[in-house]
Amino acid sequence: KVFAIVLSNTICKIFVSVSGYTFVVAVILYFCCSTVTGSVSILCAVEVDQGKFVPATAVGSIILNAVTGIIIWQDWKVIQSWIGYMVVLLQMLIGVYLISNIDYFAQSVDNRYALS
C-alpha cells in the first residue's frame, strides 16, 4: 500500500510536466495505483490490526516520500539544511509514534526486584 501511495503522489506531480500520450499513460497509471490503494485499504480494514497497520503505513509513507523527493525530484539541490530536514522527518515520525497505540519502550515488570 505504501508504494502505491507514493507512486500516486509521484504520478500526480508528473501531470503538470507532461502532455499528449505520456499524459494519458500517467492518468492510467494513477487510476491503477488508486485501485490498488483502495482495494488494499478495504482488505486491511477487516483483516489487520488498525492500531499497528495505520502507524506503520504512515511511517512508511513519510520515509518513502522523503527518499523519493530527494532522489527522483532532486530535492537535494534545494535543501539548505540537512540537519533541519532530518529533524523535521524525525518530528513527523515521533508524532506518528505518539498518536499510535504501539509502545516500543514498554518494559516488563519483574516482581523479584520490586521494592514492596
PAMAR-395199 format. One record per residue (C-alpha): residue in three letters; chain; x negated, y, z negated. Coordinates in pm, 1 decimal. Each point is the difference from the previous one (the first is absolute). Layout:
# residues N
<"ALA","A",<X,Y,Z>>
...
***
This chain:
# residues 116
<"LYS","A",<0.0,0.0,0.0>>
<"VAL","A",<-282.1,240.2,-82.4>>
<"PHE","A",<-157.4,-37.0,343.6>>
<"ALA","A",<333.2,62.3,172.1>>
<"ILE","A",<54.7,315.4,-208.3>>
<"VAL","A",<-345.7,137.9,75.2>>
<"LEU","A",<26.9,-96.1,366.1>>
<"SER","A",<336.9,178.4,20.4>>
<"ASN","A",<-158.4,314.5,-144.2>>
<"THR","A",<-283.9,-19.0,252.0>>
<"ILE","A",<239.3,-54.0,290.3>>
<"CYS","A",<204.8,302.7,-110.5>>
<"LYS","A",<-315.6,211.5,17.3>>
<"ILE","A",<-62.5,-132.7,350.5>>
<"PHE","A",<341.7,126.3,117.2>>
<"VAL","A",<-122.1,360.5,14.4>>
<"SER","A",<-312.7,-77.4,201.3>>
<"VAL","A",<129.1,-232.7,274.6>>
<"SER","A",<250.1,18.3,282.7>>
<"GLY","A",<147.5,-214.1,276.3>>
<"TYR","A",<-56.6,-374.0,-9.2>>
<"THR","A",<-217.3,18.2,-312.4>>
<"PHE","A",<279.2,179.0,-186.4>>
<"VAL","A",<244.3,-277.8,92.2>>
<"VAL","A",<-246.6,-262.4,-125.7>>
<"ALA","A",<-43.3,195.5,-325.1>>
<"VAL","A",<378.2,18.7,-49.8>>
<"ILE","A",<34.5,-375.6,57.3>>
<"LEU","A",<-283.6,-68.7,-247.2>>
<"TYR","A",<161.5,231.1,-253.2>>
<"PHE","A",<332.8,-182.7,22.4>>
<"CYS","A",<-176.4,-335.8,-31.2>>
<"CYS","A",<-182.9,118.0,-313.8>>
<"SER","A",<322.8,141.2,-141.1>>
<"THR","A",<174.4,-331.5,60.4>>
<"VAL","A",<-276.9,-190.1,-178.2>>
<"THR","A",<0.9,244.6,-290.6>>
<"GLY","A",<378.4,-15.8,-35.5>>
<"SER","A",<11.3,-379.4,21.1>>
<"VAL","A",<-276.4,-44.8,-254.5>>
<"SER","A",<166.7,250.6,-233.3>>
<"ILE","A",<324.5,-196.9,11.7>>
<"LEU","A",<-181.8,-326.8,-73.0>>
<"CYS","A",<-204.8,153.3,-279.9>>
<"ALA","A",<308.0,147.7,-164.3>>
<"VAL","A",<125.4,-348.1,-83.6>>
<"GLU","A",<-313.6,-216.5,-11.4>>
<"VAL","A",<-268.1,203.3,-178.3>>
<"ASP","A",<-39.8,155.4,-343.8>>
<"GLN","A",<53.0,367.1,84.1>>
<"GLY","A",<-189.9,115.2,-307.3>>
<"LYS","A",<-319.2,-137.0,151.3>>
<"PHE","A",<73.4,18.6,372.8>>
<"VAL","A",<89.2,368.9,25.2>>
<"PRO","A",<-312.8,127.0,-181.5>>
<"ALA","A",<-220.3,-239.4,197.3>>
<"THR","A",<153.3,123.5,326.3>>
<"ALA","A",<-44.6,362.5,-106.0>>
<"VAL","A",<-366.1,-55.3,-91.2>>
<"GLY","A",<-62.5,-183.8,326.2>>
<"SER","A",<165.2,277.8,200.4>>
<"ILE","A",<-198.7,273.0,-174.6>>
<"ILE","A",<-334.2,-173.7,52.6>>
<"LEU","A",<69.1,-108.8,357.5>>
<"ASN","A",<129.5,347.0,95.4>>
<"ALA","A",<-316.1,156.4,-142.8>>
<"VAL","A",<-225.0,-240.8,191.2>>
<"THR","A",<203.0,44.5,319.0>>
<"GLY","A",<-17.8,377.8,-32.6>>
<"ILE","A",<-375.7,-4.0,-47.9>>
<"ILE","A",<-80.8,-247.4,276.0>>
<"ILE","A",<266.1,45.4,268.9>>
<"TRP","A",<109.3,361.9,-45.4>>
<"GLN","A",<-352.9,120.4,-82.6>>
<"ASP","A",<93.4,164.4,-328.1>>
<"TRP","A",<-364.7,-38.7,-95.2>>
<"LYS","A",<-72.3,304.3,215.2>>
<"VAL","A",<222.7,231.5,-203.2>>
<"ILE","A",<-37.6,-135.6,-354.2>>
<"GLN","A",<-192.6,266.3,-186.9>>
<"SER","A",<-31.9,-179.6,-331.4>>
<"TRP","A",<-30.9,-377.1,-4.9>>
<"ILE","A",<13.3,3.2,-377.7>>
<"GLY","A",<327.4,193.2,14.1>>
<"TYR","A",<136.6,-240.2,263.0>>
<"MET","A",<-84.5,-303.1,-212.7>>
<"VAL","A",<135.5,160.3,-318.0>>
<"VAL","A",<333.2,77.1,169.4>>
<"LEU","A",<23.1,-361.1,123.9>>
<"LEU","A",<-83.1,-120.9,-350.1>>
<"GLN","A",<272.0,224.6,-146.4>>
<"MET","A",<256.2,-143.5,239.8>>
<"LEU","A",<-102.8,-355.7,-87.5>>
<"ILE","A",<14.6,74.9,-372.4>>
<"GLY","A",<343.5,158.0,51.4>>
<"VAL","A",<126.6,-317.8,165.0>>
<"TYR","A",<-143.3,-203.8,-287.0>>
<"LEU","A",<164.6,223.2,-260.2>>
<"ILE","A",<348.4,-27.6,151.4>>
<"SER","A",<-27.7,-376.8,48.8>>
<"ASN","A",<74.7,-261.2,-260.2>>
<"ILE","A",<-334.0,-172.0,59.4>>
<"ASP","A",<-243.6,13.5,-291.0>>
<"TYR","A",<-349.0,-106.2,104.1>>
<"PHE","A",<-149.5,105.9,-330.1>>
<"ALA","A",<229.9,-196.0,-230.3>>
<"GLN","A",<-192.1,-189.5,-261.3>>
<"SER","A",<111.8,-322.1,-152.8>>
<"VAL","A",<24.3,16.0,-374.2>>
<"ASP","A",<-204.9,-256.2,-186.9>>
<"ASN","A",<154.2,-39.4,-344.6>>
<"ARG","A",<-320.2,-144.0,-146.7>>
<"TYR","A",<-152.7,349.4,3.5>>
<"ALA","A",<305.0,195.4,-119.2>>
<"LEU","A",<-42.8,221.1,-307.7>>
<"SER","A",<315.8,-111.0,-179.1>>
***
